[in-house]
Amino acid sequence: MATTTCQVVGLLLSLLGLAGCIAATGMDMWSTQDLYDNPVTSVFQYEGLWRSCVQQSSGFTECRPYFTILGLPAMLQAVRALMIVGIVLGVFGILVSIFALKCIRIGSMDDPAKAKMTLTSGILFIISGICAIIGVSVFANMLVTNFWMSTANMYSGMGGMVQTVQTRYTFGAALFVGWVAGGLTLIGGVMMCIACRGLTPDESNFKAVSYHASGQNVAYRPGGFKASTGFGSNIRNKKIYDGGARTEDDEQSPPSKYDYV
């Protein structure tokens, strides 16, 4: 019961995390215009992975996609690749984990096979969550670097602070969605790996096979045994004692009348 619960909870968390990763990848608010120094403005700008948008004070919003690939920054292209890879791995992990559920029986699939599938799905979820977290963190680091560089170049002058016109960007809502979604996917993958141990058979019980010696060619005696091959004369096994050498038949021969003289 605990294994099934762990599997189901891990699958649900991974599903929720994958949905969040897909939503974060498609959102346009990865970076938003910083309005700290200019709270009242007629134009509000924000950018995503695929397009940039401008929202006017009247409520009209205009978005323009990026029509170039080579002209984009390398960091932005790396974030795109990481998010797409995370989504693809998460989809494969969902498909594998559904068939690996203990409560679902497909044909003659046994528990060891389900354990391997559960472990595989858990690893896929973990890699997917790590890709999403790394992608969002790289984009956030890029925003922080550009923000402080813009702040350093924003004010100039010798006698005082003279503000120049320059747009600064800060964290958007998509970054927080991506962090939470990546964390949920990672936790779901860890729970699937933990559930794999409950499906693994206990290897402490070894299967033993008892062998019984055949009694056709073996003659048992109280003092030992003598094997008969059926070909030729029997070879007498000799034992060496401290007083000399005696044959085995001499030891076990029945008493005769000369023994009582």
Buried (B, 14 or more C-beta within 10 A) or exposed (E): EEBBEBBBBBBEBBBBBBBBBBEBBEBBBBBBBBEEEEEEEEEBBBBBBBEBBBBEEEEEEEBEEBEEEEEEEEEBEBBBEBBBBBBEBBBBBBEBBEBBBBEEEEEEEEBEBBBBBBBBBBBBBBBBBBBBBBBBBBBBEBBEEBBEEBEEEBEEEEEEEEEEEEEBBBBBBBBBBBBBBBBBBBBBBBBBBBBBEBBBEEEEEEEEEEEEEEEEEEEEEEEEEBEEEEEEEEEEEEEEEEEEEEEBEEEEEEEEEEEEE
